[in-house]
Structures are given as C-alpha cells and as structure tokens.
Amino acid sequence: MTTVQLDILTDLIAGARRILVFTGAGISTASGIPDYRGPQGVWKTRRPVFYQDFMRSAEARRTYWRQKWEDHADFGAAQPNAVHRAVVDLERANKVEMVVTQNVDGLHAAAGTSSNKLVEIHGTARLVECQQCGARSDPEPHFATFHETGECPRCVCGGYLKSATISFGQNLRSVDLGRAHAAAENADLALALGSSLVVYPAADIPLRAAATGASYVIVNSGETDHDRHPLVTLRIEGDVGEVVPEAVRRALE
C-alpha cells in the first residue's frame, strides 16, 4: 500500500453515505481463524464434504462432524479484531448500507454489527440447524455428544443436524441473497476486504454495487478474481488489518 492509496481510500470512505462492506476470510486470520485459500488454507489441506454426500451417507456425516470438531476450538476462542471493530465504527457513523460476509465465524455480530445490517451469506457456525425441520440450536451440546460417542447428532424430529452454514453443493438462501443484492444496488461505495473473490455467486455482490454506480475498492493480501475488472476504482495490496482500521480512523476524524 502507498500513502496515495491510503489517502484515496480515506477520502472515499469520508465521502460515502451508503457503504457495502463485503468481507472474506482474510479479515479473520488475525483472530486466529485459518483462511481457506492461502498456502495452508483449509481448502488446500482438507477435502470438503458436499451437501449431497452429507444427506445420503453416514460416513460423510461422520467426516463432516470430525472436521467441525477440529474447527470448533478455533471458532470458540476467536474474538473480533481491529477490522471488525472498524466496520462497527462505520455503522455507528451511519455510513453502512450493509455488511455482507462470506465468513461463518460470527465475528461481525460479536463485534457489534447490527443484525439488520448484516448478511452472513454463507451462514454461521455459531448455530446448528436441522436439515428436516429447520430448527436451530446451540452447537455446544451436539459437539459434546459427538466427542463422547462418535455418533452424529440428530434432531428430536429425527432429521440430520449440521452447522447452520452453506456447505459445498448447497444453495445460498434466497432471503440473504435478496438482502445483499438490494443493499448493493443502493450503495455508493463497495469495500471488498480480505476476500479472494473467487466464490460465486457471493463475489458478484460487490460487482453489482459497482455496476450501479458505486465506487469499488478491494483490499487484500494476494490476488483476487476482480483485480483487472474495469469497474474496480482502487486495488490495495496489503494487510487488511493495517489498511482498513487506519483509513476508517482518518475518515471519521
């Protein structure tokens, strides 16, 4: 990042009134949560369980719950960091149209982002959801049962339980997509933070904002799928945890 880039980002944030904040795994690594597509990311070291396999195979369900058990300690211990807090500062300054996150860690909510300003487009690992009746519950008792017995938990209705996240092969929720797209179309600035922007249709959301006239800024360490897109206003290569809190602080002074 250059000083000129920081100045431009600061000015864009200062002048914006309806910011679409789009976040990916890169904003949570400072909270101790591994990313998905870095050199040691989960995508590189673990074979994902597809939703269709989860629903039809007992062994796939056991693999899924083993993976979630391995992740549980990281998610449980994680706390919001400076980027999450900077996003809350923007909301308190009445500058946020919507926060749309690809992350399932729940850290935006934990930091204080309002539920009416938050779309967890890939769901949340902070809850478990029945795939038959849709009931949601605290994951802790289910993890305890799985750890003790090795048996995948079931709902009282008999349905399979899984994390309330969108698994590979599972459709995004239409309500969440609708809220995200409506916010994008009303935004005057889109900030894509810590995302490689390779997972669609989620990655289309900041582009929709740009296509309707919003300035579009990408801050990420590493290449993104939108780097050479003509609608990108500013591309900053750097640590989102260093760039964004400083730009927000300066913009709100």
Secondary structure by P-SEA (a helix, b strand, c coil): ccaaaaaaaaaaaaaccccbbbbccccccccccccccccccccccbbbbcaaaaaccaaaaaaaaaaaaaaaaaaaaccccaaaaaaaaaaaaccccbbbbcccccccccccccccccccccccccbbbbccccccccaaaaaaaaaaccbbbbcccccccccccccccccccaaaaaaaaaaaaaccbbbbcccccccccccaaaaaaaaaccbbbbbccccccccccccccccccccccccaaaaaaaaac
